């Protein structure tokens, strides 16, 4: 049970469910869904790595430079994964939500 709490906390599961619901509602392309699913799996693997590194670093002396650098690099890498996932999600939502055909002729422009 500890494994699932580390890999996907409740907030992460809820976020994944909301993202899937958004994709279903706006009928996003299936490739976007696969990429987003892969990003969620990569973040879950990142959580496992971060947890393992934190356990390893906890065995090092508290004032060890190696401990600080290991935790710093792991935190930056994990934050980058989260930022990448968030940026991709935002880009897909904006692209799908505001995408229109540039060659489509609309007759309702200017009418209220």
Order of alpha helices (4+ residues) and beta strands (2+ residues): alpha-alpha-alpha-alpha
